[in-house]
Structures are given as structure tokens and as C-alpha cells.
Amino acid sequence: MSTTMPETTYAFSNDNPHAADQHTYLPAILDPGSQDRIAGIAWLDLDGARCWEIGAGAGTMAGWLATRVGPSGSVLATDINPRHIPARTGVTVLQHDIAHDPLPDGPFDLIFSRLCFTHVPARHTLLPQVAGTLAPGGALVLDEWETGYRRGVLTATDPRVAELYDRYQDVLIGTVLAGKGHDPAWANAVHAAMVEAGLVEVDTTVTARSWNGGTAGALLVVSNLQHLKGEFLANGFTEDDIAVLTEGLRDPATHLRGNLTVSTVGRRPAA
């Protein structure tokens, strides 16, 4: 029996009032690690580099890249809805659906994408096409979240918070995002997919740290609960459940086990 992969329809709309919060918290959580990862690629010279960020969100990484490539480099920031990407010197913003639109003309010395490919059903087909726009010796960097584990609450004043947080993960990952083409196993499949795409010197790092109540990681969950409130209510949550979990996530006494960030780098062979 065959199954049909759902068309990608990104669950989090940039037109939603809570999208601004999401685009504040995600860079706070992830930008330092992404910047260190890119800056640590020994064979990549960013000075004068041509860069493309896919799914640029708030454009914080594109802005950082612009400071690194200098006036002789260029940064293309694409997003399905780029309304949250501010104008910055050295950054070209393009509305672009990576799942359906023709790929931008390369070649690029660096292509970076974070928490994007996991939402695209044709990710295994798309990755080698994107890699094909790299210049010889260029780098592809994909940062994804591994979200398959549960028991994510390390401490909480109210014991209900632990059960509700695991339910939140089940509904968000297993129902809402899965119904729109998200693959929670993708983070662990990227390394093999890069090798199969012909990239070399493929390297993967996995990092995580706890998220304290009231800080960006926990507040991202609060934002998601509001952004997708209708979905959570339709999948067994009550208003009281959301209120209890939200209060717990704002409580400094709560500590969550943060998502694992799986960062994979591959290099296109030199010509």
C-alpha cells in the first residue's frame, strides 16, 4: 500500500501576531551556536563570499553573514514570507518557496538553512539540488532539531507541567507538524543525505542545554501555544491546560531539557 506525502504548508504563519515572538526567541536560542559553527569551518573563507540563507526568518543570521563577507561579498536571504526580515546593507531579500520555486542562480560559497528542510516533504530530493548550486569547495550547513524524546521537564513547581509539556510535544510534533509534512527523523538523516548528494568532509555536531522558565527556550513554547492555540484545543488541550503550562514555562523554577541541535556541514568537491 502506498502513502502520499502531504504538500508542505508551514504551520507557523509569519502573518500571525505571535510570529514576531517566535522570530525573537529562535535567534536568541540558536544564533550563537550557528555563528560558531559557520565561523569554525576551517576551509571556508567568508571574506568576499557569496551566501544564501534558506528560510531566513527574522534575518538575524543573514545580517551576521553580511558583516562577515564584507563589501565584496553578498548575502541572499529567502523566505516563503520575508516580512520579518529588515532591510540591511549587504543583504538581498527574496520571497521564495524552496519547495516549489526555481532555485536562485548560484554559485554560492555558503548555503545555510535552519529548521527549514524538516518541513519540506521533498527534502531528500531537494537537498542535492540545493547542493548543486554550491561553488566548488562551497559549504552547505543545515541546523535541525531532534525532537523525538520526551520527559523534557527537569524541574517544575507544579507536577502537572511535566505531563502537559510532553503532551505539547506529542501534539505539536506528532500531529500538527506531521500533518503538514514535517519529519522528526530528518535531523538524524541529514548526514547520510549529504553524503549521498556527493558532498565530502561531512561533519555533524549535536548540542543542547537546559532552558530555564522565562527565558527564550521556554517562552518559545508559550508563543507556539498561542500561535497554534486552535490546533491544541482541537487535539485535547483545554484552556486550563494551556494556562497551567504557560504559567509553568514562565516560572524561573522550571527547567526544560532543550531540543538537540543537530548541525551538519558538507563541502562540494573542488572542480
C-alpha positions in Angstrom: 0.0 0.0 0.0 1.4 3.4 -1.0 1.2 6.6 1.0 1.0 10.1 -0.2 3.3 12.6 1.3 1.4 15.8 2.3 2.1 19.0 0.5 4.1 21.3 2.6 2.1 24.0 4.3 4.2 25.6 7.0 2.3 25.5 10.3 3.7 28.8 11.6 2.4 31.8 9.6 4.5 34.9 9.5 1.3 36.9 9.3 0.2 35.6 12.8 0.7 38.2 15.6 2.8 35.7 17.6 5.3 35.2 14.7 7.3 38.2 15.9 7.8 36.5 19.3 8.9 33.3 17.5 11.4 35.3 15.5 12.8 36.9 18.6 13.2 33.6 20.6 14.6 31.4 17.9 17.6 33.6 17.2 18.2 34.0 20.9 18.4 30.2 21.3 20.2 29.3 18.1 22.2 32.2 16.6 25.3 31.8 18.9 25.7 28.2 18.0 25.0 28.7 14.3 27.5 31.5 14.2 30.2 29.5 16.0 29.5 26.6 13.6 30.0 28.6 10.5 32.9 30.6 11.8 34.6 27.3 12.8 34.6 25.8 9.2 38.4 25.9 8.7 38.3 25.7 4.9 35.6 28.4 4.4 36.8 31.9 3.9 33.8 34.2 4.4 35.6 37.4 3.3 34.0 38.1 -0.1 31.9 35.0 0.0 28.5 34.6 -1.8 26.0 33.3 0.7 22.4 32.1 0.6 20.2 31.6 3.7 17.1 29.5 3.1 14.2 30.2 5.4 15.8 33.3 6.9 13.0 34.1 9.4 14.0 37.3 11.1 17.1 37.7 9.0 19.5 37.8 12.0 21.8 35.2 10.6 21.8 36.9 7.2 22.7 40.2 8.9 25.5 38.5 10.7 26.8 36.9 7.5 26.7 40.4 5.8 29.2 41.6 8.5 31.5 38.7 7.8 31.5 38.7 4.0 32.3 42.4 3.7 31.5 44.8 0.9 32.9 42.4 -1.7 30.6 39.6 -0.7 26.8 39.1 -0.9 24.1 37.6 1.2 20.7 36.3 -0.3 18.0 35.8 2.4 15.0 33.9 1.1 11.8 33.0 3.0 8.3 31.9 2.0 7.1 35.1 3.7 10.0 37.5 4.3 8.0 40.2 6.1 10.1 39.9 9.3 13.5 40.4 7.5 14.5 44.0 7.9 16.5 45.9 5.2 20.2 45.6 5.9 23.2 46.7 3.9 24.7 43.7 2.0 21.5 41.6 2.3 19.2 40.9 -0.6 15.8 39.7 0.5 13.7 37.5 -1.8 10.3 35.9 -1.3 10.8 32.3 -2.3 9.2 29.0 -1.6 12.1 26.5 -1.5 9.7 23.6 -2.1 8.2 24.9 -5.3 10.1 27.9 -6.8 13.1 27.6 -9.1 16.4 27.8 -7.2 18.3 31.1 -7.2 21.2 31.3 -9.6 24.5 30.4 -7.9 27.1 29.6 -7.4 27.3 30.1 -3.6 30.2 29.7 -1.3 28.0 29.1 1.6 24.4 27.9 1.9 22.9 27.9 5.4 19.4 26.8 6.5 18.0 26.2 9.9 14.8 24.4 10.9 13.6 24.6 7.3 14.2 21.4 5.3 12.5 19.3 8.0 9.2 21.0 7.0 9.6 20.2 3.3 8.3 16.8 2.2 10.6 16.6 -0.8 13.7 17.3 1.4 15.7 14.2 0.1 15.1 15.3 -3.5 15.7 19.0 -2.8 19.0 18.6 -0.9 21.1 17.5 -3.8 19.5 20.2 -6.0 20.5 22.9 -3.5 23.9 21.4 -3.1 24.3 21.7 -6.8 24.2 25.5 -6.6 27.3 25.5 -4.4 30.6 26.7 -5.9 33.4 24.1 -5.9 34.7 24.0 -2.4 31.5 25.6 -1.1 29.8 24.7 2.2 26.3 23.6 2.9 25.3 24.0 6.6 22.0 22.6 7.9 20.9 23.0 11.5 17.9 20.9 12.6 16.2 20.0 15.8 15.9 16.4 17.1 12.6 16.4 19.0 11.9 12.7 19.4 12.5 12.4 23.1 10.0 13.1 25.9 10.3 13.7 29.7 11.5 17.1 28.8 10.8 18.8 32.1 13.8 18.6 34.5 12.2 20.6 37.4 8.9 22.3 37.9 7.0 23.5 40.9 3.7 22.1 39.6 3.9 18.4 38.7 1.2 18.9 36.0 3.7 20.9 33.9 5.8 17.8 33.1 2.8 15.9 31.8 1.5 18.9 29.9 4.8 19.6 28.3 5.1 16.1 27.0 1.6 16.3 25.6 2.5 19.6 24.0 5.4 17.9 22.2 3.2 15.0 21.1 0.5 17.3 19.6 2.9 19.7 18.0 5.4 17.2 16.6 3.3 14.1 16.1 0.0 15.7 14.9 0.2 19.3 13.8 3.6 19.4 12.1 3.5 15.8 10.9 0.2 16.6 9.2 2.0 19.3 7.2 4.9 17.2 6.0 7.4 17.6 8.9 9.7 14.7 9.5 11.0 14.5 13.1 13.7 12.0 12.0 15.2 14.3 9.4 17.8 15.8 11.8 19.5 12.4 12.1 19.2 11.7 8.4 20.9 14.9 7.1 24.5 13.4 7.4 23.7 10.5 5.1 21.7 12.7 2.8 24.7 15.0 2.3 27.0 12.0 1.6 24.5 10.6 -0.9 24.4 14.1 -2.6 28.1 13.8 -3.2 29.3 16.3 -0.6 32.6 15.5 1.2 34.1 16.2 4.6 30.6 15.8 6.0 30.6 16.5 9.7 27.8 16.6 12.3 27.8 18.1 15.8 25.0 17.7 18.4 24.5 20.3 21.1 21.9 21.0 23.8 21.4 22.9 27.0 18.6 23.4 29.5 16.0 26.1 29.0 15.0 27.9 32.2 11.5 29.2 32.7 11.0 32.7 31.5 14.0 32.5 29.0 13.8 32.2 25.3 13.5 28.4 25.0 10.6 28.2 27.4 9.0 31.4 26.0 9.1 29.9 22.5 6.8 27.2 23.8 4.5 29.8 25.2 4.5 31.6 21.8 3.8 28.3 20.0 0.9 27.5 22.3 -0.7 30.8 21.3 0.2 30.7 17.7 -1.4 27.3 17.2 -3.9 27.5 20.0 -6.8 26.3 17.9 -4.8 23.2 16.9 -4.0 22.4 20.6 -7.6 22.9 21.6 -8.7 20.6 18.8 -6.3 17.9 19.9 -7.3 17.5 23.6 -5.9 20.6 25.3 -8.2 22.7 27.4 -7.9 26.4 28.2 -6.9 25.4 31.7 -4.2 23.1 30.4 -2.7 25.9 28.3 -2.9 28.3 31.3 -1.1 25.9 33.6 1.6 25.1 31.1 2.1 28.7 30.3 2.4 29.7 34.0 5.0 26.9 34.5 7.0 28.0 31.5 7.2 31.5 32.8 8.3 30.2 36.3 12.1 30.5 36.8 11.9 27.3 38.9 11.0 25.4 35.8 13.9 23.9 33.8 13.4 22.1 30.4 15.8 19.9 28.6 16.3 21.9 25.4 16.0 20.4 22.0 19.0 18.8 20.5 20.5 20.9 17.7 22.0 18.7 15.0 24.3 20.7 12.8 25.7 19.1 9.7 28.3 20.6 7.3 29.2 19.3 3.9 31.6 20.5 1.2 31.2 20.4 -2.5 34.3 18.8 -4.0 36.7 21.2 -5.8 36.5 21.1 -9.5 
